[in-house]
């Protein structure tokens, strides 16, 4: 049973009476408490709890029922200790990059900015612009995603947007000129052009750090380094691809402006991302929550509990979404946007509105199966964190890997292979982008399924491959016609794929048949970035000539590639 607390005028103690589960700290409580330092961008210096000062009017606490008076300072102390233990767990998990790793990332971003600046001046020269204009023209790099929010880990990639002026096209200047400039750099390796994605981009490693680099073209002659992507002046007359490329940067900037305490927001988001990955509910391509979804959900809780401790914010995160009345959309409080008067999102089971626009919602692949799994994990998290006085509480229980092999008796095994590792990257990325149709088909013929996002390797197989194991709930029948499902899905993935298709096979396996190398319950495995079109640099190369300078070669492309990429602005 939960509790209701009130002030006892006869003593300095807090008397606790049985009632319903209620909030821990009121928003207007004024504490003289030294709160634990949240988990920021750099490794935090953990501080020890100091003497706790209790407010004159004690707040209402989340505590179980007792038959004796309870000093409120004990509750505040326990809340602080929980917060400190969560910070320590995050540090022990290695989720915070070291100072050296931070410096390396900053140097990579700075080098990219220098390359992009040299690139835009080269493009301006190719366009035969006046010397004065070439000298003044500018392009820049803006980071977003986990790095832009300050919640990246030691092995995280960097999402960086290249912003160029109106004369720099995507087809010729970005995917050819800039591509060749990057490829010539000794720091750059494994560079690919991903042209078939919803947001076309280049993917490469710079000094060993994976970079995703989309492009947006603004209708200006020069893009200032500190360009304000929320300013309508820079958003006028954007093409569709540039608008999509800008959405991540704009959402990040809005979130950072709207949260009341940035460091607490970052600490909570790190914790929730770890929880989502361990419990198998992280990954947009598999129908679960992506990074931007979690960032907005966490920001919403931080706005509603601006004075909350780290422990309180995490507990309120699970309480809020365990009982959220979906499909009511989650939206941040933004004084710059009207609170009502805009149409709601009706196509999504869990609509989450982007904070930068009243008309835009986060792209979602959530289905009935994944919606059920997410809701179940919200409830589990709430039941784990709701009781402040629970004597056996341990944060590790919240972050326990999901026990797939104990939960499910049968699995759909999705096997993908190719002749070499590069082709496997193409094939896996393409198939994953079509996973939603496979989930929907399995729901149609079987019932609920749980698409585990982790990729596994079978040590007994020699060819390049990855394996997925998706849990099957007991359905209408145990006789799943997996051959028909496979045939239907093969038609889907072969439609539109450019390249040499690999092998895809679906099998129904029992939990007892799983190989020990799969380690479904360990949280191990690997995750790879989707990549649709990798360029093979061993193929013959053909020159690409400038449309503005006669007989001037701007770069080279594969002999089999299409140099006439009809993208936005091209």
LINDA-V268377 format. One record per backbone hydrogen bond with DSSP energy under -1.0 kcal/mol. CO is the residue of the C=O (numbers start at 1). NH is the residue of the N-H. Records with the same first field share a line. If there is no record, write none. Layout:
CO->NH / NH
This chain:
4->17
6->15
8->11
14->70
15->6
17->4
26->29
61->63
70->14
71->74
72->76
73->77
74->78
75->79
76->80
77->81
78->82
79->83
80->84
81->85
82->86
83->87
84->88
85->89
86->90
87->91
88->92
89->93
90->95
91->94
98->102
99->103
100->104
101->105
102->106
103->107
104->108
105->109
106->110
107->111
108->112
109->113
110->114
111->115
112->116
113->117
114->118
115->119
116->120
117->121
118->122
119->123
120->124
121->125
122->126
123->127
124->129
125->128
130->134
131->135
132->136
133->137
138->223
140->163
142->161
144->148
145->149
146->151
153->156
158->212
159->144
161->142
162->216
163->140
164->218
165->168
169->174
170->175
172->177
173->178
176->180
177->181
178->182
179->183
180->184
182->185
185->188
187->207
189->205
192->203
194->201
201->194
202->213
203->192
204->211
205->189
206->209
209->206
210->158
211->204
212->160
213->202
214->162
216->164
218->220
220->166
224->227
228->231
231->234
239->243
240->244
241->245
242->246
246->250
247->251
248->252
249->253
250->254
251->255
252->256
253->257
254->258
255->259
261->265
262->266
263->267
264->268
265->269
266->270
267->271
268->272
269->273
270->274
271->275
272->276
273->277
274->278
275->279
276->281
278->402
281->289
283->288
284->287
289->283
290->294
291->295
292->296
293->297
294->298
295->299
296->300
297->301
298->302
299->303
300->304
301->305
305->308
309->313
310->314
311->315
312->316
313->317
314->318
315->319
316->320
317->321
318->322
319->323
324->326
325->328
330->353
334->337
351->330
352->362
354->357
360->354
367->371
368->372
369->373
370->374
371->375
372->376
373->377
374->378
375->379
376->380
377->381
378->382
379->383
380->384
381->385
382->386
387->390
390->393
394->397
395->399
397->400
402->404
403->407
404->408
409->511
410->472
411->509
412->470
413->507
414->468
415->505
416->466
417->503
420->424
421->425
422->426
423->427
424->428
425->429
426->430
427->431
428->432
429->433
431->434
432->435
435->439
436->440
437->441
438->442
439->443
440->444
441->445
442->446 / 447
448->473
450->452 / 471
455->526
456->467
458->461
464->418
466->416
467->456
468->414
470->412
471->450
478->480
480->482
481->485
482->486
483->487
484->488
485->489
486->490
487->491
488->492
489->493
490->494
503->417
505->415
507->413
509->411
510->513
511->514
515->518
519->522
526->455
536->539
540->559
542->557
544->554 / 555
549->552
552->546
555->544
557->542
563->565
565->567
567->570
